Amino acid sequence: MLDRSQHLKLFLTGSGDSQADADTVVSDKWVQEELNRHPVNPERLFWVMRRVSHFEFNPIQENQFWLVFGRYR
């Protein structure tokens, strides 16, 4: 089973981001803090990811993000 960091990296690379960009996001201190929260706050995780990376998710990718990371408790 994937841990939260691996799941996020897989999500980002599956959304068309490069491996280097995904590594940058997942290794960021703020992103790691959000991934280690119990429960994960998906709104805050999304905000931190966008602040770190300036990713522009299309609406389908954004909906998928909420479905996947909204289930982490």
C-alpha positions as CSV (number, residue, x, y, z in Angstrom):
1,M,0.0,0.0,0.0
2,L,1.3,3.5,-0.8
3,D,1.9,6.0,1.9
4,R,0.5,9.5,1.6
5,S,3.7,11.0,0.0
6,Q,3.9,8.2,-2.6
7,H,0.2,8.6,-3.3
8,L,0.6,12.3,-3.9
9,K,3.6,11.8,-6.2
10,L,1.7,9.2,-8.2
11,F,-1.3,11.5,-8.5
12,L,0.9,14.4,-9.7
13,T,2.9,12.4,-12.3
14,G,-0.4,10.8,-13.4
15,S,-1.8,14.3,-13.9
16,G,0.9,15.1,-16.4
17,D,3.5,16.7,-14.1
18,S,7.2,15.7,-14.5
19,Q,8.9,13.5,-12.0
20,A,11.1,16.4,-11.0
21,D,8.2,18.6,-10.3
22,A,6.4,15.9,-8.3
23,D,9.6,15.3,-6.3
24,T,9.8,19.1,-5.5
25,V,6.3,19.2,-4.3
26,V,6.5,16.0,-2.2
27,S,9.8,17.0,-0.6
28,D,8.6,20.5,0.4
29,K,8.4,21.0,4.2
30,W,4.9,22.5,4.1
31,V,3.5,19.7,2.0
32,Q,5.1,17.1,4.3
33,E,3.5,18.8,7.3
34,E,0.1,18.6,5.7
35,L,0.6,15.0,4.6
36,N,1.5,14.0,8.2
37,R,-1.6,15.6,9.8
38,H,-4.3,13.3,11.1
39,P,-6.8,13.7,9.5
40,V,-5.4,15.3,6.3
41,N,-7.0,18.7,5.5
42,P,-7.4,18.4,1.7
43,E,-8.1,22.1,1.3
44,R,-4.9,23.1,3.1
45,L,-2.9,20.4,1.3
46,F,-4.2,21.8,-2.1
47,W,-3.4,25.4,-1.1
48,V,0.1,24.4,0.0
49,M,0.8,22.4,-3.2
50,R,-0.3,25.3,-5.4
51,R,1.9,27.7,-3.4
52,V,4.9,25.5,-3.7
53,S,4.5,24.5,-7.3
54,H,2.1,26.8,-9.1
55,F,0.5,23.8,-10.7
56,E,-2.6,24.6,-12.7
57,F,-4.9,21.6,-12.4
58,N,-7.7,21.3,-14.9
59,P,-11.2,20.9,-13.4
60,I,-11.2,17.1,-13.9
61,Q,-7.8,16.8,-12.1
62,E,-9.0,19.1,-9.3
63,N,-12.1,17.0,-8.8
64,Q,-10.0,13.8,-8.7
65,F,-7.7,15.4,-6.1
66,W,-10.7,16.1,-3.8
67,L,-12.0,12.6,-4.3
68,V,-8.7,11.0,-3.5
69,F,-7.4,13.1,-0.7
70,G,-10.7,13.9,0.9
71,R,-10.8,10.2,2.0
72,Y,-7.6,10.4,4.1
73,R,-8.6,10.4,7.7
